[in-house]
Amino acid sequence: MVERKKWSENFSEWFNDVIEEAGILDKRYPVKGMNVWLPYGLKIMRNIERFIHEEMERTGHQEVLFPALIPETEFKKEAEHIAGFEGEVFWITHAGHDELDVKLILRPTSETAIYPMFSKDRGGWIRSHADLPFKIYQIVNVYRYETKHTRPLIRVREISRFFEAHTAHVDFEDAERQIKEDLEIFDNLMKKLAIAYIISKRPEWDKFPGAYYSLGAEVVMPDGRTLQIGTMHHYKDNFARAYNIIYEKEDGTHAYVHQTTFGMSERLLAAVIAIHGDDRGMVLPPTIAPIQVVIVPIPKKGEEEKVYSYAKEIEEELKTAGIRVHLDLRDKRPGWKFYDWELKGVPVRIEVGPRDAENMTVVIARRDKLEKITISREELVDKVRELFDDIMKYLAERSREWLESHIKRVDTLEEAKEAFEDRRGVVEIPWCGNEECGLKMEEELEAKMLGTPYPNPEAPEGKKCPVCGREAKFIARFARTY
């Protein structure tokens, strides 16, 4: 076996090794920043998406599926939006030998594809107050010409599992309620993934193009950098005015809708792999593991049939109980199989040998703590379910401890620089709210302002902005980011 880099020593190389060796993606596709999903990785991602679909159904969102191509004429209708994305789009200028009259783009996001369908100019989907709130979502491929160093699942040119929800509302306040619902949906999903995160309101210079305000959800990765894993945007009526999305009010007058979006992607899986992983590979939460339990028979010569038969009985019992289980009958040594399943992050491993078959016992190994116990066969199903709950609690607690230990509050730029040199993570600094001071701090710290804590931005009493010396109105978060 090739020695893998350690999570604890060289996260970047560890991540690349695990993505490949655990069967998540194949990076050899001949277009930079575009990767091939492998069966095991795609199963994990679809298990994550199953929870997204459940949340969308619970909250009344309807699933749609839009084409990937957007005409240049629609893309350019919202001035801020085009300014923010024009440098990232892939243009289609020819079809066969013919130059197109209207250029097309591969969608970088779908506002400019979806909103013309809302508009009354096309006899659109939104006409009266009875149509509101209007809530749709899709999971699609989007394309961005990423010029920075690409990294699987994290920074790519084809985001192939891009979730986006788009909503329209009667007024600003109802759109605000939608943002709160999005935060609730996101929190429910993070509990399923056992991931701790922070939400920040982006500074004006870093909000989504065309948005009134933007929220970002971040995790702290093992190398101390932050990864954005979710965004929520309140558009007010900015896009509605650009695309003429109006509705008839109850009194017969007309008004522009107020809109929101909510986005996530395969970065969710990147966060799971990175935050829960260890030197041996992935550690998957039972909620999303394609295989929750793997059974590894350990027969002795002459007793193979007895052990295999016992292992198959256990497999059937767990299947009947609704547990995703796999019996590993590959012609490999048990130690090789242990290594392989630990790499793939399977939450629970069951080992059975001749003595277990005789005594009606099983050996259970949990992936997160690398602990083993022996139990009686009759306890099996209840014990496995109990272990699943315990693993989720342990992963959530460890994730929370990691996040909290990588957030440091300081008063000066010198202290902030020391914090970044020490452990990196997120550094919180008093800020007057002035853009010039915020950008100066970004420059001095060689870090990005994530924004202010949301939904409860602090007004730090008696603190001064470290740039201008004026009274601080906010606590601002800074991090080195992906």
N, C-alpha and C positions, 0 to 999 in steps of 0.2 A: 504494500500500500504506500502511496505517496504521502509524505508527511504534510498535513495541512497547516497553514498559518494559524496562530492562536487568536481567538476573539479578544482575549485580554491584552495582547501585545501588538497586534497589527490588524485592526478591524477591517481596513480597506481591502487587504488581500484575503483575509478570512471570508469576507462577504462574497467576493468574486468566486472564491473556491467553492463555497457552500452552494451558491446559486447553481453552479454547474454540476457538482458532485451529487447533490441531493435531488437532481432532476427537476429543477424549477424552470429554467430557461436554457436554451441553446443560443450562445452569443455569436455563433459563426455565420449568421445571415449576412450576405454581402452588401448590406446598406448600413452604414454607421448609425448607431442609435436605434436600430430596429432588431428585435429579438424574436425567437420562436418559443412560444409557450409549449412546454413538455407536459405529458399527461398528469404527473403528480402535482406540478405547480399549478396547472389549470384547475385541478380539483380543489386545491386549497382556496384559490381565488374565487371559485364559484360557490364554495361554502360561505365565504365572507359575503358574497353578493346575495346569497339566499337570505341573510339577515337584513340586507338593504331592501330587498324586495318586500320582506315582511313588514318593515317599517313604513315603506311607501304605501302598502295596502292599508295598514292601520290608520294612516293619516290622510287617506283619500286622494293620493296621487295616482294618476293613470299613466301607464307605460306607453310610449310612442317610439318610433324609429325613423329618424330623418336621414335623407341622403348625405353623403360625405362631401358633395361638391356645393359650393356657394358662389353665385355670380358676383363679379366685382362690383356691379351696380348696387347690390344689396349690402355688401360688405362695407362700402364707403359711406353709408347713410349716417352713421353715428361718428362724429368727428374725433372724439376722444378715443373711441374704441379702435378706429383704424390707426390712429397715431400710436397706440399701445401695442398693436399686433403686426403692423405692416412688415416690420423687419424679420418676423418669425414665420411668415406663411410660405407654403409651397404653391407656386403658381402653375396653372395649366394653360398653356398658350396655343397649343396645336391639338387637333384631332386628326389622326392619320397624317396626310400631307397638307391639310388645310389649316390656315391660321384662324383662330376663333374670333368672331366679331366682338364677343364679350368674354374677357378672360375669366377663368374660374380659379377658385382656391380650394385646397383641401382644408376642411374646417379645422381651425385651431381651437375653437370653442363654438357653440352653436347659437348664440344670441342672434346673429345676423341671418341665420337660416330659419330659425323658429319664428321670430317676431313678425316677419311679413305675413305669416299664416294667421297670426292673431288679428292683423289689421283689417279695418273695415274697407280699406281700398280693394281688398280681394274678396269682399263678402265674408270676412274672416270668422274665426272661431269665437271671438268675443264681441257681442253686440249689445247686451243689456246687463243690468245689475244682477239679473237672474243667473247669468253665466259665471258669476264671481262668488268666492275665489275660484280661480282656474289653476289647476295644479297638475303638471305633467313631469315625466322624467324619462331618461333613456340611459343605457350603458353602451357606449360606442367607442370606435377608434377616433382619436383626434391627432393632428399632425402639427408639429412646431419645429422650425429649423433651429434646433439647439446648437449654438456655436461653442458653448463651453464643453469641458470634458464630459463625455456621456458615461453613464453608469447604469447597469441594468436595474429596472424597477424604480430608479430614483430620478435620473435625468436622461430622458430619451427623446427621440424624434417622432416616434409613434407611441402615443399613450393608448394602449390597446384595450384597457378596461376602465374607460373614463365614464364615471357616473356624473350626471348633471340633472338637477331638478330646476324647473322654471315655473314660477307662479305669477299670477296677476291678481290685483286686489282693488277694492273700491277706493281706498285712500291710504295715506301714509301709515296710520295707526294699525290698519289690518295687515299691511306688509310687515310692520314691526312684530306683530303677533306671529307671523310666519317665521321670522328670524328666530324667535324664541322656540318655536316648534322644531326648527332645524337643529338648534343646539341640543334639544332634548333627544332627537333622533340620533345625533352624533354621539351623545353620551351613552345612549343605550347600546350602540354599536361598539363603542370602546370597552364597555363592560363585557361584551361577548368576546373581545380580543384581549382582555386583561391589560389594557394599555392606559397609562396615565399621561395626561396632556395638559397644555395650557391654551387658553384662548386670548388673543390680543386683537385690539382694534388698530388696524394699520394706519400709519401716518398718511396725511393727505398726498404726499409725493409717491406713495407706494400702494395706493388703493387700485383695485381692478379698473381698467380703462372703461369709463362711462358710468362708474358706480358713484352713488352718493356717499356711502362708506363701505368698507370691507372688513371682515373678520377673518383671522387665520388661526388654525389649530396646529400646534407644534408639539413634537416630541424631541427629547434630547437623545442623540445617538451615542453609541459607545465611544466614539472619538471626540465627543464633546460638541460636535456641530448639531444644529437643529434641523429637523426635516418637517416641512409643511405637509400635513396629511389631510387637511380639509379646509375649505373656504366657504364663507357665506357672504353674499353681497346684497345690499339694499340699493336699488337703482332709483328710488323715488319715481318720478315720471320721465326720467331722461330718455330712455329708449322708447317709451310710449310716444313722446313728441317727435322723435326721429322717424318712427314707423307708423305714426297716426293710429295708435291703438286707443280707441275711445269707446265708451259704453254709454248707454242711455240710462240715466238715473231714474229713481222711482217718480220724481216730479216731472219727468219728460225732458229735462235738460241733459247735456252731455258733458263728460269729463274724461280726462286721460286716466288710464289705470296706473297703479303703482306696482312695481315689479321687484322680484327677488330671484336670486339663483343660489344654488348650493352644490358644491362640487367635491368629489373624491376620486381616487384612482388606485392603481396597483401599488402606489406608495404605502397603502395600508399594509400590504403584505411585507413590503420592505421593513416597515416598523416592527412588525411581529417577529420577523427573522432576526433583526438587529438587536432588539431590546430583550427578547427572551432567550436568545442564543447563548452558547457557552463554547469552550474550547473544543468540545466534541461535535458541535454542529447545531442544528435547529432544535428548539424546544417548542412544540406546537401546543396551543391551548386545545383541550379536548373538543371544544365547541366547533372548531374548524378543521381538525385533523381528518384527512380522508380515511386514515386507518387509526382508530382510537386505541385498539389493542392488537398487538401482534403476538402470536403463539410460536415459540421456538422449541420444537421437540429436541431432547438430548438423549437419544437411545444408546444402549450398550449393545455390543455385538450379540446377536441371537435373541434380542428382546425388542427388535424394531417394531414388529407388528403390534405388540402390546402398547408401546408408547404412542405410536401413530394413531392407533384406534382411540386411545384416551384423549389425545390432542384434538381429534376430530369431534369427539363428544363435547368437549369444552367449546370448540368453535361453534357448533350448532346451538349450544345453550346460550352463548352470548349473542349470536345472530337473532335467535328467537326473542331475546330481551331488547332488541332494537339497537344493539351496540355495533358499530362499524369495526369488524374484526377480520384479521387475515392470518391464515395458517401458513407458515413459511416452510415449505417442503423442498427448497432448493438443495442441491447436492453441494453444500458448503459446510465448513466447520462452524459450530455454534459461535465461537468467538468472532468470526468474520461477520456472521449475521447480527450479533449484538452491535458491532461497530457500524454496520450499515443502517440499522434501524435507529440507532442513536443519532447518526448523521441526519436522518430524515425527520427526526423530532417526534416519533410516535410516542404518545403520552405514557402508555402502559405496555410493558412486556411481560408475558407469561412464559415461564420455563417449566417444562415437564419432562421428567426422566422416569426410569423404571420404578424407583422408590415412590414417586408421587402417584404413579398409576396403582401401585399396591396399596398405599395408605389413603388414597382418595384425597390428595392434597395438591396444591399448586404453589409455585414460587412466583411472586409478583414483584417486578422492578418498576419503579416510577422514574420517568425520564428527568423530571425537573430537579429532584434532590439526589438522584442516583442511589436510592435506597432500595433494599429488598426485604420482603417479609414472606413467610410461609403461612398459608391459611388452608382451612379445610375446603373441600370442593363445594359443600353446601352453602358456604358463605360467599361464593365467587361473585355472583351478579351484584349483590348488595355492596360488597366491598369495592368492586370496580366503580360503581356509581358514586360511592362515597369518596373514592380516590379522585374521580373527575372533579367533584366539588372542591376538594382540598387543593388540588393542583391549580384550579382557577383562582382560589383565594391566595395561594402562595405567589403565583405569578403577578397578580394584581398588586399585592403588597410590595413585592420586590420592585415592580415597575414604579410604584408611587415613591418608594424610598429613593430609587435612583434619580427620579425627576427632582424631588425636593432637595437632594444633596447636591444638585447641579444648578441650583438657582441661588445667586448671591446678591445681596443688596449692599450697595456702597454709596459714598457721597461724592467722591472725586474721580476724575479721569485716571489719576495715578493708581488708585485702588482698583478701578475697573481693569486697567491693563494688567495688574498683578493677578487679578481673578482669572483673566483669560489665559495667562501663562500657567497658572496653577492647575485648574481643572476644566477650563473652558465652560461650556454650558451656557446658561442665561445669566446676564448681569443686569440688575435693575438700578437705575440712576435717576435722581431728581432732574426734572426738565421743566423749563418755563413754558413750553408749548410752541416756541418760535421755530419755524422751519430751518432758518439759518443755523441756529444752535444745534438742532437735531442732525443736520447734515455734517456740521463740524465734528460732532461726536462720532458719527459714522467714520469719518475720515481719520480721526485721531486713534480710534480703537480698531480700525480695519475690520469693522463688524457692521452688521445691518441692524437698523432699528426695526424690531418686530412690531412695535406699537405700544399701547397702554393696556393694562389688564382689563379684561371684559368679563362680566358686565359691570364690575365694580372698580372703576379707575380711582386710584387713591389720590388725595390732595395732601402731599407730605407737609406736615406742619413744621415751620421753622427751617425748612431746607432751601438751599439756593441752587440755581442752575449752575453747573460747574463751568459753563462756557462764558455766560454773560454776567453772572453774579446776581441776576434778578431773582425774585421769589419764585420757587418752583410750584407749578400748578399740577403737575402729573408725576407719576413714576413711569419711566420709559424703560422698555426691555430691549436689550441688545444681545446679539448672538452672531457667531460665525455660522453661516448657513450652507445648506446644499443648494 
